[in-house]
Amino acid sequence: MKELHLVIVSPERLVYEGKVSLATFPGGAGKFQVMADHAPLISTLAAGEVKYVAGKETHSLQIKGGFVEVKNNQISVCAEL
């Protein structure tokens, strides 16, 4: 299975960096999921839960808002925790 490189940062610290098979975000217009070879996008993030699958483990993180960019199997998230 093809993977994506996910980086999640907050103003205070690096929260996560690594390979994931999919990630789900609370977008400004509703939840959306990103998998390998997703079309490029930039979106605001609303308060809610970010979920991502790394290996066989699913992780979740509560955020207050932020931004996400998806491009070339790279997901970059700047979020307020």
N, CA, C and O atoms as a GROMACS GRO file, in nm:
protein
  324
    1MET      N    1   0.083  -0.118   0.000
    1MET     CA    2   0.000   0.000   0.000
    1MET      C    3   0.088   0.125   0.000
    1MET      O    4   0.185   0.134   0.075
    2LYS      N    5   0.054   0.219  -0.084
    2LYS     CA    6   0.126   0.344  -0.092
    2LYS      C    7   0.100   0.429   0.031
    2LYS      O    8  -0.012   0.428   0.084
    3GLU      N    9   0.201   0.502   0.078
    3GLU     CA   10   0.185   0.582   0.199
    3GLU      C   11   0.205   0.730   0.170
    3GLU      O   12   0.255   0.769   0.064
    4LEU      N   13   0.164   0.810   0.266
    4LEU     CA   14   0.181   0.954   0.261
    4LEU      C   15   0.275   0.995   0.373
    4LEU      O   16   0.289   0.925   0.473
    5HIS      N   17   0.339   1.108   0.356
    5HIS     CA   18   0.422   1.163   0.463
    5HIS      C   19   0.340   1.273   0.531
    5HIS      O   20   0.302   1.371   0.467
    6LEU      N   21   0.315   1.257   0.661
    6LEU     CA   22   0.233   1.351   0.738
    6LEU      C   23   0.320   1.427   0.836
    6LEU      O   24   0.398   1.368   0.910
    7VAL      N   25   0.304   1.558   0.836
    7VAL     CA   26   0.370   1.645   0.934
    7VAL      C   27   0.261   1.730   1.000
    7VAL      O   28   0.187   1.800   0.932
    8ILE      N   29   0.253   1.721   1.133
    8ILE     CA   30   0.158   1.803   1.209
    8ILE      C   31   0.239   1.890   1.304
    8ILE      O   32   0.314   1.838   1.387
    9VAL      N   33   0.223   2.021   1.293
    9VAL     CA   34   0.291   2.114   1.384
    9VAL      C   35   0.189   2.204   1.450
    9VAL      O   36   0.083   2.234   1.393
   10SER      N   37   0.221   2.246   1.570
   10SER     CA   38   0.144   2.348   1.641
   10SER      C   39   0.238   2.465   1.661
   10SER      O   40   0.358   2.451   1.636
   11PRO      N   41   0.189   2.580   1.705
   11PRO     CA   42   0.280   2.691   1.731
   11PRO      C   43   0.388   2.657   1.835
   11PRO      O   44   0.494   2.719   1.837
   12GLU      N   45   0.360   2.560   1.920
   12GLU     CA   46   0.453   2.525   2.028
   12GLU      C   47   0.554   2.417   1.993
   12GLU      O   48   0.667   2.418   2.042
   13ARG      N   49   0.513   2.320   1.904
   13ARG     CA   50   0.601   2.204   1.885
   13ARG      C   51   0.564   2.123   1.761
   13ARG      O   52   0.459   2.143   1.700
   14LEU      N   53   0.654   2.031   1.726
   14LEU     CA   54   0.625   1.930   1.626
   14LEU      C   55   0.541   1.823   1.695
   14LEU      O   56   0.585   1.764   1.794
   15VAL      N   57   0.423   1.796   1.644
   15VAL     CA   58   0.331   1.700   1.706
   15VAL      C   59   0.352   1.560   1.651
   15VAL      O   60   0.356   1.464   1.727
   16TYR      N   61   0.367   1.548   1.518
   16TYR     CA   62   0.386   1.418   1.455
   16TYR      C   63   0.455   1.436   1.321
   16TYR      O   64   0.427   1.531   1.249
   17GLU      N   65   0.544   1.344   1.289
   17GLU     CA   66   0.602   1.337   1.155
   17GLU      C   67   0.628   1.191   1.124
   17GLU      O   68   0.697   1.122   1.200
   18GLY      N   69   0.572   1.144   1.013
   18GLY     CA   70   0.593   1.005   0.976
   18GLY      C   71   0.502   0.962   0.862
   18GLY      O   72   0.426   1.042   0.807
   19LYS      N   73   0.512   0.835   0.830
   19LYS     CA   74   0.434   0.776   0.721
   19LYS      C   75   0.296   0.733   0.772
   19LYS      O   76   0.284   0.677   0.881
   20VAL      N   77   0.194   0.758   0.691
   20VAL     CA   78   0.057   0.718   0.724
   20VAL      C   79  -0.008   0.661   0.598
   20VAL      O   80   0.033   0.693   0.486
   21SER      N   81  -0.110   0.577   0.617
   21SER     CA   82  -0.182   0.524   0.502
   21SER      C   83  -0.305   0.608   0.470
   21SER      O   84  -0.350   0.612   0.355
   22LEU      N   85  -0.359   0.678   0.571
   22LEU     CA   86  -0.470   0.770   0.548
   22LEU      C   87  -0.483   0.864   0.667
   22LEU      O   88  -0.434   0.836   0.777
   23ALA      N   89  -0.549   0.976   0.643
   23ALA     CA   90  -0.573   1.074   0.749
   23ALA      C   91  -0.710   1.136   0.727
   23ALA      O   92  -0.753   1.156   0.613
   24THR      N   93  -0.778   1.167   0.836
   24THR     CA   94  -0.910   1.229   0.832
   24THR      C   95  -0.904   1.362   0.907
   24THR      O   96  -0.845   1.371   1.015
   25PHE      N   97  -0.964   1.464   0.848
   25PHE     CA   98  -0.956   1.599   0.903
   25PHE      C   99  -1.094   1.663   0.917
   25PHE      O  100  -1.185   1.634   0.839
   26PRO      N  101  -1.110   1.752   1.017
   26PRO     CA  102  -1.234   1.829   1.032
   26PRO      C  103  -1.226   1.958   0.950
   26PRO      O  104  -1.194   2.064   1.004
   27GLY      N  105  -1.254   1.948   0.823
   27GLY     CA  106  -1.244   2.065   0.735
   27GLY      C  107  -1.348   2.170   0.766
   27GLY      O  108  -1.449   2.143   0.831
   28GLY      N  109  -1.323   2.292   0.720
   28GLY     CA  110  -1.416   2.401   0.742
   28GLY      C  111  -1.554   2.374   0.684
   28GLY      O  112  -1.653   2.426   0.734
   29ALA      N  113  -1.561   2.291   0.577
   29ALA     CA  114  -1.688   2.258   0.514
   29ALA      C  115  -1.732   2.115   0.545
   29ALA      O  116  -1.823   2.063   0.481
   30GLY      N  117  -1.667   2.052   0.642
   30GLY     CA  118  -1.703   1.915   0.680
   30GLY      C  119  -1.581   1.824   0.681
   30GLY      O  120  -1.474   1.861   0.633
   31LYS      N  121  -1.600   1.704   0.734
   31LYS     CA  122  -1.491   1.607   0.743
   31LYS      C  123  -1.448   1.562   0.604
   31LYS      O  124  -1.529   1.552   0.513
   32PHE      N  125  -1.317   1.535   0.589
   32PHE     CA  126  -1.268   1.475   0.466
   32PHE      C  127  -1.149   1.386   0.496
   32PHE      O  128  -1.080   1.402   0.597
   33GLN      N  129  -1.126   1.290   0.406
   33GLN     CA  130  -1.020   1.191   0.424
   33GLN      C  131  -0.921   1.203   0.310
   33GLN      O  132  -0.958   1.229   0.196
   34VAL      N  133  -0.793   1.183   0.342
   34VAL     CA  134  -0.686   1.190   0.243
   34VAL      C  135  -0.616   1.055   0.239
   34VAL      O  136  -0.578   1.001   0.343
   35MET      N  137  -0.600   1.002   0.118
   35MET     CA  138  -0.528   0.876   0.096
   35MET      C  139  -0.420   0.904  -0.008
   35MET      O  140  -0.412   1.013  -0.063
   36ALA      N  141  -0.337   0.804  -0.035
   36ALA     CA  142  -0.228   0.820  -0.133
   36ALA      C  143  -0.282   0.868  -0.267
   36ALA      O  144  -0.391   0.830  -0.310
   37ASP      N  145  -0.203   0.953  -0.332
   37ASP     CA  146  -0.234   1.010  -0.464
   37ASP      C  147  -0.356   1.100  -0.464
   37ASP      O  148  -0.421   1.117  -0.568
   38HIS      N  149  -0.388   1.158  -0.350
   38HIS     CA  150  -0.499   1.254  -0.340
   38HIS      C  151  -0.467   1.377  -0.424
   38HIS      O  152  -0.350   1.414  -0.438
   39ALA      N  153  -0.568   1.439  -0.478
   39ALA     CA  154  -0.550   1.564  -0.553
   39ALA      C  155  -0.497   1.672  -0.460
   39ALA      O  156  -0.530   1.672  -0.341
   40PRO      N  157  -0.414   1.763  -0.511
   40PRO     CA  158  -0.364   1.872  -0.427
   40PRO      C  159  -0.478   1.956  -0.372
   40PRO      O  160  -0.577   1.981  -0.440
   41LEU      N  161  -0.463   2.000  -0.247
   41LEU     CA  162  -0.564   2.088  -0.188
   41LEU      C  163  -0.504   2.166  -0.071
   41LEU      O  164  -0.404   2.126  -0.011
   42ILE      N  165  -0.569   2.276  -0.040
   42ILE     CA  166  -0.541   2.355   0.079
   42ILE      C  167  -0.677   2.381   0.143
   42ILE      O  168  -0.772   2.420   0.075
   43SER      N  169  -0.687   2.358   0.275
   43SER     CA  170  -0.815   2.375   0.343
   43SER      C  171  -0.794   2.430   0.483
   43SER      O  172  -0.691   2.406   0.547
   44THR      N  173  -0.893   2.503   0.529
   44THR     CA  174  -0.896   2.540   0.670
   44THR      C  175  -0.942   2.418   0.750
   44THR      O  176  -1.010   2.330   0.696
   45LEU      N  177  -0.906   2.414   0.875
   45LEU     CA  178  -0.950   2.308   0.964
   45LEU      C  179  -1.032   2.370   1.076
   45LEU      O  180  -0.995   2.472   1.134
   46ALA      N  181  -1.145   2.307   1.107
   46ALA     CA  182  -1.230   2.350   1.216
   46ALA      C  183  -1.190   2.275   1.343
   46ALA      O  184  -1.109   2.183   1.339
   47ALA      N  185  -1.248   2.315   1.453
   47ALA     CA  186  -1.225   2.242   1.578
   47ALA      C  187  -1.279   2.100   1.561
   47ALA      O  188  -1.387   2.080   1.506
   48GLY      N  189  -1.204   2.003   1.609
   48GLY     CA  190  -1.248   1.865   1.597
   48GLY      C  191  -1.132   1.768   1.610
   48GLY      O  192  -1.029   1.799   1.669
   49GLU      N  193  -1.152   1.649   1.552
   49GLU     CA  194  -1.057   1.540   1.567
   49GLU      C  195  -0.984   1.511   1.436
   49GLU      O  196  -1.046   1.492   1.332
   50VAL      N  197  -0.851   1.507   1.445
   50VAL     CA  198  -0.767   1.461   1.334
   50VAL      C  199  -0.734   1.315   1.364
   50VAL      O  200  -0.689   1.282   1.474
   51LYS      N  201  -0.757   1.227   1.266
   51LYS     CA  202  -0.723   1.085   1.282
   51LYS      C  203  -0.626   1.046   1.173
   51LYS      O  204  -0.636   1.094   1.060
   52TYR      N  205  -0.531   0.959   1.206
   52TYR     CA  206  -0.440   0.908   1.104
   52TYR      C  207  -0.398   0.766   1.140
   52TYR      O  208  -0.389   0.730   1.257
   53VAL      N  209  -0.373   0.688   1.036
   53VAL     CA  210  -0.335   0.548   1.052
   53VAL      C  211  -0.189   0.533   1.015
   53VAL      O  212  -0.150   0.556   0.900
   54ALA      N  213  -0.107   0.496   1.113
   54ALA     CA  214   0.036   0.473   1.094
   54ALA      C  215   0.063   0.326   1.124
   54ALA      O  216   0.050   0.282   1.238
   55GLY      N  217   0.098   0.249   1.022
   55GLY     CA  218   0.115   0.106   1.040
   55GLY      C  219  -0.021   0.044   1.068
   55GLY      O  220  -0.114   0.059   0.989
   56LYS      N  221  -0.032  -0.026   1.180
   56LYS     CA  222  -0.159  -0.088   1.216
   56LYS      C  223  -0.230  -0.011   1.328
   56LYS      O  224  -0.333  -0.056   1.379
   57GLU      N  225  -0.175   0.105   1.365
   57GLU     CA  226  -0.232   0.184   1.474
   57GLU      C  227  -0.304   0.307   1.422
   57GLU      O  228  -0.257   0.376   1.332
   58THR      N  229  -0.420   0.334   1.482
   58THR     CA  230  -0.494   0.456   1.452
   58THR      C  231  -0.471   0.555   1.566
   58THR      O  232  -0.488   0.520   1.683
   59HIS      N  233  -0.434   0.675   1.531
   59HIS     CA  234  -0.406   0.780   1.630
   59HIS      C  235  -0.508   0.892   1.611
   59HIS      O  236  -0.559   0.912   1.501
   60SER      N  237  -0.538   0.964   1.718
   60SER     CA  238  -0.628   1.078   1.706
   60SER      C  239  -0.575   1.194   1.788
   60SER      O  240  -0.502   1.176   1.885
   61LEU      N  241  -0.614   1.314   1.747
   61LEU     CA  242  -0.566   1.437   1.808
   61LEU      C  243  -0.678   1.539   1.800
   61LEU      O  244  -0.735   1.561   1.693
   62GLN      N  245  -0.710   1.602   1.912
   62GLN     CA  246  -0.811   1.709   1.914
   62GLN      C  247  -0.744   1.841   1.880
   62GLN      O  248  -0.640   1.876   1.937
   63ILE      N  249  -0.802   1.916   1.787
   63ILE     CA  250  -0.748   2.046   1.750
   63ILE      C  251  -0.855   2.152   1.766
   63ILE      O  252  -0.975   2.122   1.770
   64LYS      N  253  -0.811   2.278   1.775
   64LYS     CA  254  -0.903   2.392   1.785
   64LYS      C  255  -0.925   2.458   1.649
   64LYS      O  256  -1.016   2.538   1.633
   65GLY      N  257  -0.840   2.423   1.551
   65GLY     CA  258  -0.848   2.481   1.417
   65GLY      C  259  -0.711   2.482   1.354
   65GLY      O  260  -0.612   2.444   1.417
   66GLY      N  261  -0.705   2.525   1.228
   66GLY     CA  262  -0.577   2.533   1.159
   66GLY      C  263  -0.592   2.526   1.009
   66GLY      O  264  -0.696   2.562   0.953
   67PHE      N  265  -0.485   2.478   0.944
   67PHE     CA  266  -0.479   2.467   0.798
   67PHE      C  267  -0.413   2.335   0.761
   67PHE      O  268  -0.334   2.281   0.838
   68VAL      N  269  -0.447   2.283   0.642
   68VAL     CA  270  -0.383   2.164   0.590
   68VAL      C  271  -0.353   2.184   0.442
   68VAL      O  272  -0.433   2.244   0.370
   69GLU      N  273  -0.238   2.133   0.398
   69GLU     CA  274  -0.203   2.133   0.256
   69GLU      C  275  -0.168   1.990   0.218
   69GLU      O  276  -0.093   1.922   0.288
   70VAL      N  277  -0.222   1.944   0.106
   70VAL     CA  278  -0.192   1.811   0.052
   70VAL      C  279  -0.132   1.831  -0.086
   70VAL      O  280  -0.190   1.899  -0.171
   71LYS      N  281  -0.014   1.772  -0.108
   71LYS     CA  282   0.053   1.786  -0.237
   71LYS      C  283   0.157   1.677  -0.251
   71LYS      O  284   0.242   1.661  -0.163
   72ASN      N  285   0.152   1.602  -0.361
   72ASN     CA  286   0.252   1.500  -0.391
   72ASN      C  287   0.272   1.400  -0.276
   72ASN      O  288   0.385   1.371  -0.237
   73ASN      N  289   0.162   1.348  -0.223
   73ASN     CA  290   0.165   1.250  -0.113
   73ASN      C  291   0.233   1.303   0.013
   73ASN      O  292   0.288   1.227   0.092
   74GLN      N  293   0.230   1.435   0.031
   74GLN     CA  294   0.280   1.501   0.150
   74GLN      C  295   0.164   1.578   0.210
   74GLN      O  296   0.099   1.657   0.141
   75ILE      N  297   0.138   1.557   0.340
   75ILE     CA  298   0.033   1.630   0.411
   75ILE      C  299   0.100   1.718   0.515
   75ILE      O  300   0.171   1.667   0.603
   76SER      N  301   0.079   1.847   0.507
   76SER     CA  302   0.135   1.941   0.604
   76SER      C  303   0.020   2.006   0.680
   76SER      O  304  -0.069   2.067   0.620
   77VAL      N  305   0.024   1.994   0.813
   77VAL     CA  306  -0.083   2.047   0.897
   77VAL      C  307  -0.024   2.146   0.997
   77VAL      O  308   0.075   2.116   1.065
   78CYS      N  309  -0.084   2.263   1.005
   78CYS     CA  310  -0.051   2.360   1.111
   78CYS      C  311  -0.180   2.375   1.192
   78CYS      O  312  -0.281   2.425   1.142
   79ALA      N  313  -0.175   2.331   1.316
   79ALA     CA  314  -0.297   2.327   1.396
   79ALA      C  315  -0.276   2.386   1.535
   79ALA      O  316  -0.168   2.376   1.594
   80GLU      N  317  -0.381   2.449   1.585
   80GLU     CA  318  -0.381   2.497   1.723
   80GLU      C  319  -0.442   2.387   1.810
   80GLU      O  320  -0.552   2.339   1.783
   81LEU      N  321  -0.369   2.349   1.913
   81LEU     CA  322  -0.414   2.239   1.999
   81LEU      C  323  -0.489   2.291   2.121
   81LEU      O  324  -0.533   2.212   2.204
   0.00000   0.00000   0.00000
